[in-house]
Amino acid sequence: MTGLSLLIPIALGLGLLGLAAFFWALRDGQFDDSEGAAARILIEDE
Amino acid sequence: MASQALLVEETPIETKESLFAVPGIHCAGCLSKIENGLPLTPGIQSARVNMGAKRVAIRHDPALTPPELKAAIIALGFEAEPLADPGIDVAAAENRMLVRALAVAGFAAMNIMLLSVSIWSGAEGPTRTMFHWLSALIALPTVAYAGQPFFRSAWAALRQGRTNMDVPISIGVLLTTGMSLFETVTGGEHAWFDGAVMLLFFLLAGRCLDSMMRGRARAGVAALLKQTAPGALVLDRDGCSRWTAADALRPGMTMLVAAGERLAADGRIVAGESGLDIAFLTGESAPVRVQPGDRVQAGALNVDGPITVEVTAAGADTVIADIARLMEEAGQGKSRYVRLADRAARYYAPCVHLLAALSFAGWMIAGAGVHQALLIAVAVLLITCPCALGLAVPAAQIVACGALMRRGVLVKDGSALERLSEISEAVFDKTGTLTLGRPVPQGLRRLWREDRAILLGLSRASRHPLSVALRQALEARGVTPAPLDALREVPGEGVFADYQGEAVSLARPRSLINLFGLASEYRRGEQATLLAFTDALRPDAVETIDVLRGMGIKTLIASGDRPDALEEIARMTGTTAIGHLRPADKLALIGRLKGKGEKVLMVGDGLNDGPALAAGHASMAPASASDASQLTADAVFLGDRLAPVAVTVHVARRTVAVVKQNFALAIGYNVLAVPLAIAGKVTPLVAAVAMSTSSLIVIANALRLKGAAK
């Protein structure tokens, strides 16, 4: 039981962390222009 | 030291953001050229390219006007058109909300499933109760958040006394959650939190697919759009010119329109002579000659020389706005169309609810307690919840739309596919729809090779539609341009140059031989050759019309052209052609056909087809069509061929067939599962397995449409 009371919050917490990261990415417009993001990596900085 | 750095920091300058459509962005090179090149222009702070939408957002000093920004992009070598401020995009916001709800439901479904698996593996007593409580803790906020799209739509339908797919969904989810909560509180054996949340997850996946499909097609169409002018240079009384936004233009103002600019308001020409491209209105490619006294319409592109126009109507009073109103009225019939899934739900929902009520009554009569009878009724609702039904339609439609998109057809939404599958008669516009809608030079083969090279050199120097057509035709033949000296374009006259000391030119014909045809004159020294241009038929127009007829669809040509111009095309395609139709006449024609019980597919391109496109049961427009037509049409097809029209109808019919198969599969699954539920044998495990299997089967069946457009 003590193991569970430790592991379940950790598991849920990690899941929530992932969810929060996804929301963050969505709000930041990471998924707005996937084509552009693919092309941008080819641009060399001067 | 850090505080010192803060002190020298500049006060933020007030900036403005403007959007431009730049269709020419293709690669990383274009992207970096624009993003690094634009900020070099004084006043421009930054530029951000969206490659998917082919747009550039420019952050700049408010003093810079749209024409100046456009010039800055053109200086980098890209075509650009200003886009009106998009404001708040309602559809994009809705899509985002759905994705968020899907993410939450997915997170919850996974975690609850982990807990449920431990319960199914034999967790007992206090462990089970704790796991149920944990599940409830995750499920309740999830249902409250991720269920909103369904609850809202169900509530809206119920308030109007109708029912749709979301009514049984909402009732099922809410009752299951409530019942599970009750079980949890009383320490019962089963809780269906996993079922309720998984159901939401699958259904939201369907919704997201639907909304993404619409968004993708919309972005595609928006990238093709050529905007009407956002404003004009207005001449003050004291002779100064000042940039004025379109909505601030008033009748009586005088605007200066340079060559290459679009008119921002209706008006009358005061000074200057030019050619106006009014393809947006008529779909005709030939520029119309205008001179002082002539009336001109907002949205027309000034091709040749500068003109001064006195504004007679602006904003909502322009001819375009009138047609837009006509279209809005005509389009109301389409919004009354009830989608397949909702039509199915009309029969499905009452059946399911009756079944649940009957099981409840049956078990009460058989002597079970209220608690057990209620549990069974809820299990029936959960198992019949239209999970597969909710996926059946969007899964098939998004696969079909993807297949069509690879063939160059952008379908706006799922309802368009459903309507396209039902059509019984196709009405075609002529110019720009059956024909290419742009001039194609004739008799190039008769010219000497050297002359062709000179012609390409000349035509490259001008943006006149005939020059552009000539250049495209010559480049397609692999002609290399000849080096020319003293190249100059005289607005309204033509392009003049010297070739090895000899004067050459591509100019307006001195004598008009053909009254209706378009022509340009090529002169070399004393010699003059007349180049005729015609609007060629799309290469496969005749075959496509035959294919459509083979599919049992009647065809008709409805054009605004002179009847004698339609004779040849009618003979070639073996189709009745009606000429001299104004926009309102086309609308009336569609109305008459509808009255006869036909489901009309309207295929047209000009703004004059707009009302008919809106009124048709379904509509398609080529990508060369006017903005309004592209926005109104259910599907837009790219390229020079007409075949996509027949392909789209074919794919639409196959999609509906697959959707119906999916319905049959979903109902078949219910026939198997419902007796189990009524018998009280459905544990949360059975519900979870049944639900995922039926969803997977439906998706697998939909994937068969992948090659449908080949």
Interface residues (C-beta under 8 A of the other chain):
Chain A: M1 L4 I8 A11 L12 G15 L16 G18 L19 F22 F23 L26 D32 D33 S34 E35 G36 A39 R40 I41 L42 I43 E46
Chain B: C27 A28 L31 S32 N36 V49 N50 M51 G52 A53 R96 V99 R100 A103 V104 F107 M110 N111 L114 T127 M130 L134 I138
